[in-house]
Amino acid sequence: MVNPLAVAVLGVLLLALVTVAAVRVPRTGPPPSRAAQRRALAELPDEQVARGRAFTAARRPPFYLSMLVSAAVVAALGLTPAGARVVEAVAGAVGGHWLAAAVLGGLVVVFIVQFAGLPLAAWRHRITVRHGLSEQSWRAWAGDVLKAYAVTAVLGALLLAGFFTVARLFPQWWWAVAATGAAAVVVLLSFVFPVLVEPVFNRFTSMPAGGLRDELMALAARDGLPVRDVLVADASRRTRAVNAYVSGLGPTRRIVVYDTLLAQVPPDQVVSVVAHELAHAKHRDVATGTMLGALGAAAAVVAIALLGGWQPLLRAAGVDSVTEPAAVALLLAVVTVVGLAAGPAQAWFSRRIEARADAHALALTGDADAFAAMQARLAAINLSDPDPPRVEHLLFASHPSTVQRIAAARAHVRKG
């Protein structure tokens, strides 16, 4: 029987999600015309364009295969009794305790999916090394994979234990408590991730005193976002790709730049990159993403509760309820489907936010030439396709394309 209160709560959450998106996601104009994009493309060396497209084409098969394999394995486990049998086998091995079955059985299901995709992840790494984007050895790559698995195990264990404990303690209202908890976890992770997880993969040191550090600190102050420090991350031990971001809030706010960025990009272009990242802090884009993520997580839990009353789905998975540990694979299948369905919308939101950050950087620095040169250089270093196929861009791209960003910089100059 459908729970009318859960339906009402889901409607409220979806309305709140749409409202936050409408208020917080910027209403940017249309991207530059195709003619302007073609002119921007003509500015780039033919060799750079060819290398970016070759790298993208090489990565395309493992990318799509990875999506296909993950979806197939999740479906095989969650939409058949196979996943329930895995959890039950683990439960038998640990004495049948419900919490051990939920946590250990759930982690086994999760890692079956991850291990299925491991050969494709290795294929992607081989491609990045062959094309010169990464110099990371197989040993170092394996170490990062194990670190990622460790983080997944810790977070997964906490989430599984929390969900099934709530379901056991509140059999009638578990969906409401779990939805609240899911939203709280999203908010917590947005604060905890930079502090606890980032140092697992990178070491950070303060940028030495000098002109660039002073300029970045002054840039942040001019933007009304004083920072505590400018840190350098040792990304070069894994990749040649470049990046920067602003992390922390208030007195803990700091600018983080990859050492690869400092090694490969002139100072004026580093300033342009950091100005873009300051825009995200200025407009509280992390807070926007956190709010959308929290509401989305809560809505997903309520939707799962409603789906949990659909008997054909439960029979297909070989379980009686979504609140029993054997239903872990079914829950993973539902979450995967929701994530795939929401992906294009998330990409669309992200592109709008990134376009606003670009405009902010252009206004803050007043240096459109450095911005355009920086976009061209980033595409060359990261081996990006500067003008990707339209459908792929709409479905997956989190940023405007390189030619769109260069064309926007040229338009900024014309507007004066």
N, C-alpha and C positions, 0 to 999 in steps of 0.2 A: 504494500500500500504506500502511495506517495505521501510524504510528510509535507503538508501545506506550509508549515512554518519554515522548513528548510527551503522550499521553493521561494517563499517570500524573501528570506534572507539572501538567497542567491540573486534574486532580482535587485535587491538593494545594493549588494556588492558590485554587481555588474554596472548598475547606474553610477555608483561612486567611481568605478574604474573609468568609465567613459567621461565623467565630469572632470576628474583629475587630468585625464589626457587632454581634454578640450581646453582646460585652463592653463596647464603647465607646459604642454608641448607647443612650441612656437608655430605661428602661422606664417611660415616662410613662403615666398613667392615661388613660382615655377622655376625649375632649373634653367640655366642658360640655353638658348636655342641651339639646335643641332649645328647650324652654321657657325655659331660662336665656338661650339665644342670642336668642330672640325678645324677651325683656325688654331685653337689651342693644341690640338693633336699635331698640327703641322709644325709647331714650335719645338717638338720633341725630336731628338735624333732617331732616324729609322732603326738603327741598331738597338736602341733602348726599347722601342716599341716591340720589336721582334723578340727580344729576350724576355720581356714581360709576358707576352702572349705565349711564348714557348713554355715558360715556367707554369703559367696558369693552365695550359693545355695538359701538361704532364701531371699536374696535381688533380685534374678533373676526375679521372677514373677512380683513384682511391677515395676521393671525397664522396662521390655518389655511391660507390660500393660500400663505404663505411656506413652511410645512412641506410642503405638497403639491408646490409647485414644486421645492423643493430635493430632495425624494425622487424626483420624476420625472426631474429632470436627472441626478442621481447614478445612477439606474437606467439611464437612456438611455446614459450614458457607460460605466458599470462593468459592466453586464450584457449589453452588446452589444460588437461590435468597435470601436464609435465611439471610445471612450476610448483604446484601443490605437493607433488610426490617428492621433489627435491627438498622442500622444507620439512616434510614429514620424515624423510630419511635422516636429515640432520637432527631433528628433534629426537628421533630414536637413539641416535648416537650419543646425545648429551642427557639422556635420562627423561626426555619428554617434558621438561619444564617449559611452560609457555613463553617466558621471557627469553630463555636461551634459544628456543625455536624461532622466535620472532627476529632476534638480533642476528644470530649466527646463520640461520636459514636464509634470512633476508640478504645478508652480505654475500652468501654463496650465490644467490640468484643474481645479485648486482655484478659480481665479479665474473660470472659466466658470460654475461653480456659484454663486459669490458674485455675479457680475454678473447672473445670472438673477434673483436675489432683490433686486437693487438698487431696481427700481421699487416693490416692496412695502415696502422699508425707507423710501423717500421718502414713500410713502403714510402709513406709521405716523408719520413726523415731521410731516407735514402735519396729521394728527389731533391730535397733542400740542400743536401750535401753535394750532390752531383752538379747542381746549378750554382754552387758557390755561396748560397745564402746562409749556410751553417757550416761551422768547422767542428761541431761537437762530435766527439768520438762515440762509438757505440756504447762503450762503458759508461760514459757520462750521460748519454741519452737514457740508458737503462736505469741509471740512478735517479734521474728525474721522473721516470715512469713509476718507479717504486715509491718515491716521495708522494706522487699524486695518488697512488693507490693507498698509501698510509693516511693521507688527508681524507680520502673517500671513506676509508674504513672507520675513522674516528667520527666524522660527521654522520655517516650512514648509521652507525651504531646508536648515536645519540637520538637521531630522528626516529629510527625504528623503535627504540625503547620508549621514547616519549609517546609516539602514536599509539602503540598497542597497550601501554599502561593507561593512557587516557581512555581508550576503548573499553578496558576492563573495569576501570573505576567508575565510568559514567556511561553505562550501556545505553541509556536513552538519549543522552545529550552529548555523546562523544563528538559528534560532528561539529557542534558549536564550540566546544572546548578546543578541539584539534584545529579548527579554522583560526581561532584566536592565537593558538600557539604557533601555527604556521606563519601567520603575519608577524608575530614577535620574533621568530627565528630569522626571517628575512631582514628585519630591522637590525637585529643583533649582528648578523653576519656582515652587514654593510660597514659596521664599526670595527668588528673583530678581524676581518680578513686582512686589512692593511697592516695590522699590528702583529698578528700571529702567523698568518699564512705566507705573506710576501717574503719574510726573511728565510723561509724554508728553501726558497728557490734562488734568492739573490742575497748578496752581501751589499751593505750600503755604507758609504763613507761620505763625510762632508766634503763638498767641493772646496778646493784650496782657495784662499783669498786671492782676489784678482779682479780684473776688469769685468769679465763675464759674470762672475758671481755677484758683484756689486750691481751690474746692470739688471740682472734678473730680480734681485731683491728690490731695486728701485722700481722696476716694472710692476711688480706685485703691489708695492705701496701706492703707486700712481693709480692702480686699478681698484684701490680700496680694499686690498686683500693682503695685508702684511703677513709674511711667512716667517716661521721660526728658523728654517735652515734650507739650504739647497743640497740635496743628496745626489750621489752618483751611484747607480746600480751596476754591478759587474756583469752585465748581460753578455759581454763579448765571449765569455767562456761557453756560451750556448749558441749564439747566433750573430749574424752581421746586421740583422734588422735593427732599426732605430726606433726610439719611442721616448716619450716623456709624459708625466702626469702630475697632478697636484693631489696630495694625499693628506688626510687628517682634517680636523675642524678647529676653528678658532686658534687657541694657543698651540695646538699640535700640528697646525697646517704646515706642510713642507712641499717644496718642489722637488720632484725626482726626475733625473735625466739618465738615460742609458749612457754608459761609457762609449758605446758605439756611435751615439749621436754626436758626442763631443769629438770623436776621432774622425768622423766623416762629413760633418756639416759645418760650414763657416759660422762664426758667432752671430751674424745678423739673422741667419736663418734659424739658429737655435732659439734666438729671442722670439721669432715668429711662431715657432712650435710651442714655446712656453706660453705665449700670449693666447694661443688657442686653448691650451689646457686651463689657463686661468679663467677663461670664459665659462668653463664648466663649473668651476667653483663659484664664480660671480653669479651665475644664474641658478645655482643650486641644483644642477642636473643630477648629481648623485642622490640628492633627496627626492627628486622627482622619480628617478628610477626605483628608489627604495619604496616610495609610496605605491607606485604601480605594481611592483613586485609583491608587496605585502597584500594588497587587495587581490591581486591575481592568485596568490597562494591560498588565501582564505576562500576565494570563490572556487578554486580547484578542489579543495577539501569538501566543500558543500556539494559540488557536482558529483564527486566520488561517492558521497553518502547517498545521493539520489540514484546514481547508477547502481549502487549496491543493492537496491531493492528490485533490480530487474533480473528476474529469475533465469531467463535464457543465458544471460552473461555469466551468472554464477554457476549454472550447470556446465557451461562450456569450460570454465576454469576448474571445475571439480571441487567447489567450496560451497559452504552454506551461507557465509556472510563475509563481507569485506573486512570485518573487524577480527577475523581469526588469522593467526600467523601464516597459515597455508595460503592466504590470499595475497601475500607480498608480490608475487609475480603479476597477478592481475592488477594490483595497484600500480606497479611499474609500467605495465602496458598502457593503462589509462593516462598516466602522467606523460608518457612518451607521445601518445596521440595528441594530447592537449598541447604539448610543447611544439610539435611539428605544425599544428594548425595555427598556433600563435606566432610562429617565427616570422612570417612576412610582415605582420602588423608591427612587431617589435623592430624589425629592420626599417620600416617606414618611419616610425617614431624616431629612431636613432639618427637616420639621415637628416631629419629636420633639425634635431638638436645639434648635430655636427655642423650643419650649414649655418646655424646661428652663431656657433662658436667661431667659425671662419670669419663671419662678418665682424664679430667682436674683435678678433685679432687684427683684422685690417684697420679697424677704427682706432684701436689702442696703439698700434705701432706706426700707422700712417705710411707703411712701406709695402706697397702692393707688389713691387718688383721682387723684394726678398720673399714675400709669401708665394708668388708664382714660382720662383726659382726653387724654393723649399719643396713645393709640391712635386715639381719635376724630379728633384733629387731624391725625395722619399720614394717615389715610384721606381726610380732606377735602383736604389739600394734594396728595397723590399721586393723587387722583381714583380711589381704589380702590373696588370694589364691596365693601361691608362684609360681605355675606352671599352669596358667589358660588354658582352652581349646584354641586351636590354632586359631579357627575362631573368637571367641570373642576377643582374644588378637589383632588380625589383624584389626578388625573392630573398636574397641573402646579404646584400651589401649593407653594412652598418654605417658607411660614410659615403658622401658624394664621390663620384669618380674623379680621377685626376684631371681629366679634361674639363669637367664641370667646375672644379675648384679653380683651375687656372683661368677659365673663362669668367668666373665670378670676380676674380681679382682684377682682370682687365676692365670689367664693367664698373667696378668700384672706382677705378682711375677716371673713367669717363664721366661718372657722376660727380667727381670732384670732391 
